[in-house]
Amino acid sequence: MSLYWVAQAVGGLAFIVGITMFIKRDDRKFKLQLSLYSAIIGCHFFLMGANAAGISAELNALRTLIATRTRSIMVMFVFIILTTALGLGEVKHWVELLPVIGTVASTWALFRTRGLTTRCIMWCSTAGWVTHNIWLGSIGGSLTEGSFLIVNAIAIIRFRRMQLRGIDPFKDEHTAVSTR
């Protein structure tokens, strides 16, 4: 099996791990699954030779895991600086900026927002990743992120409709945060 197909198999594994994360209402479970997905897809990008995306994804994994424990602005800025410095150092084409920008935006979202706002920012970040992955020729990455666009959009619509009916889809999350 060639390295290309090994990379695509790793991308397929990431797809299996990641496809259900956006339908989770519990932000902690959402973040833990996102962290695992990011670690796996980061390996996929390194195998594909996309180092800027690989660095961004691996920093996503670590950042998301840490974001389950703290919402510290200082920690957020450390990850934004690391992503910018390490990611930009590997950019060889303007499309490779998209994962770096997406990672910076999602870093801010995971530390400073909750619920529906987080998912909307993550959707925009995902749109940049999809564009990058199609450009790269990453079958697994394109399918995974494309699926995330669809699954997250459906979840956003569903959660927004619940809010319009007076139901807070993130009630348990707000209660857990306020009792800490």
C-alpha positions in Angstrom: 0.0 0.0 0.0 1.5 3.4 -1.0 1.9 6.3 1.4 -0.9 8.1 -0.5 -3.4 5.4 0.4 -2.1 5.1 3.9 -2.7 8.8 4.3 -6.3 8.4 2.8 -7.0 5.5 5.2 -6.0 7.7 8.1 -8.3 10.4 6.7 -11.1 7.7 6.6 -10.5 7.0 10.3 -10.7 10.7 11.1 -14.0 10.7 9.2 -15.4 7.9 11.4 -14.3 9.7 14.6 -15.4 13.2 13.5 -18.8 12.8 11.8 -20.9 12.7 14.9 -19.2 15.4 17.0 -21.3 18.4 15.8 -24.6 16.9 16.9 -23.4 16.7 20.6 -25.1 19.2 22.9 -22.6 18.8 25.6 -19.6 21.1 24.8 -17.2 19.0 26.8 -17.9 15.9 24.9 -17.9 17.9 21.7 -14.5 19.3 22.5 -13.0 15.9 23.5 -14.2 14.3 20.2 -13.0 17.3 18.2 -9.6 16.9 19.9 -9.3 13.2 18.9 -10.5 14.0 15.3 -7.9 16.8 15.0 -5.0 14.6 16.1 -5.9 11.9 13.6 -6.5 14.4 10.7 -3.2 16.1 11.6 -1.4 12.8 11.0 -3.3 12.6 7.6 -2.0 16.0 6.6 1.6 15.2 7.5 1.3 12.0 5.5 0.0 14.1 2.6 2.9 16.5 2.9 0.7 19.4 4.0 2.8 20.6 6.9 1.0 23.9 7.6 -2.3 22.0 7.9 -0.7 19.2 9.9 0.7 21.7 12.4 -2.6 23.5 12.6 -4.6 20.3 13.1 -2.2 19.0 15.9 -2.3 22.4 17.6 -6.1 22.2 17.3 -6.0 18.8 19.1 -4.0 20.1 22.0 -5.8 23.4 22.2 -9.2 21.8 22.2 -8.2 19.3 24.9 -6.9 22.2 27.1 -10.1 24.2 26.3 -12.1 21.5 28.2 -10.3 22.6 31.4 -9.8 26.3 31.0 -11.2 29.3 29.2 -8.1 31.4 30.0 -7.5 34.3 27.6 -3.7 33.8 28.2 -3.9 30.2 27.1 -6.0 31.2 24.1 -3.4 33.8 23.0 -0.6 31.2 23.4 -2.3 28.9 20.9 -3.1 31.8 18.6 0.5 32.8 18.6 1.8 29.2 18.2 -0.6 28.5 15.3 0.3 31.7 13.5 4.1 31.4 14.0 4.4 27.7 13.2 1.6 27.6 10.6 2.8 30.6 8.6 6.3 29.3 8.6 5.1 26.3 6.5 2.8 28.1 4.0 4.0 27.7 0.4 0.7 28.7 -1.3 -2.0 31.1 -0.3 -4.6 28.3 0.1 -2.4 26.9 2.9 -3.3 30.1 4.9 -6.9 28.8 5.2 -6.2 26.1 7.8 -4.1 28.6 9.8 -6.9 31.2 9.7 -9.5 28.6 10.5 -7.5 27.4 13.5 -7.1 30.9 14.9 -10.8 31.6 14.5 -11.8 28.3 16.1 -9.3 28.9 18.9 -11.0 32.1 19.7 -14.4 30.4 19.5 -13.5 27.5 21.8 -12.2 29.9 24.5 -14.6 32.8 24.2 -17.9 31.5 23.0 -20.5 28.7 23.9 -23.2 26.7 22.2 -24.6 27.9 18.9 -22.0 30.7 18.5 -19.2 28.2 18.8 -20.8 25.9 16.2 -21.3 28.8 13.7 -17.7 29.9 14.0 -16.6 26.3 13.6 -18.7 26.1 10.5 -16.9 29.0 8.9 -13.5 27.5 9.9 -14.6 24.2 8.3 -15.4 26.0 5.0 -11.8 27.1 4.8 -10.5 23.6 5.6 -12.7 22.2 2.9 -11.3 24.6 0.3 -7.8 23.7 1.4 -8.5 20.0 1.3 -10.0 20.0 -2.2 -7.0 22.1 -3.4 -4.6 19.6 -1.7 -6.3 16.6 -3.3 -7.1 15.1 0.1 -9.9 12.6 -0.5 -10.4 11.8 3.2 -9.9 15.3 4.4 -12.4 16.7 1.8 -15.0 14.2 2.5 -14.6 14.6 6.3 -14.7 18.4 6.3 -17.5 18.5 3.7 -19.5 16.2 5.9 -18.7 18.4 8.9 -20.2 21.4 6.9 -23.4 19.5 6.4 -23.7 17.9 9.8 -22.8 21.1 11.6 -25.2 23.1 9.5 -28.1 20.7 10.3 -27.2 20.9 14.0 -27.1 24.7 13.9 -30.5 24.8 12.2 -31.9 22.3 14.6 -30.6 24.1 17.7 -31.7 27.5 16.4 -35.2 26.2 15.8 -35.2 24.9 19.4 -34.2 28.4 20.6 -37.0 30.0 18.5 -39.5 27.6 20.3 -38.2 28.8 23.6 -36.1 25.7 24.3 -32.5 26.1 25.3 -30.6 23.2 23.6 -27.5 24.0 25.7 -29.3 24.3 29.1 -27.3 21.5 30.7 -24.1 23.1 29.5 -25.0 26.5 31.1 -26.0 24.8 34.3 -22.7 22.9 34.5 -20.7 26.0 33.9 -22.5 28.2 36.4 -22.1 25.6 39.2 -18.3 25.4 38.8 
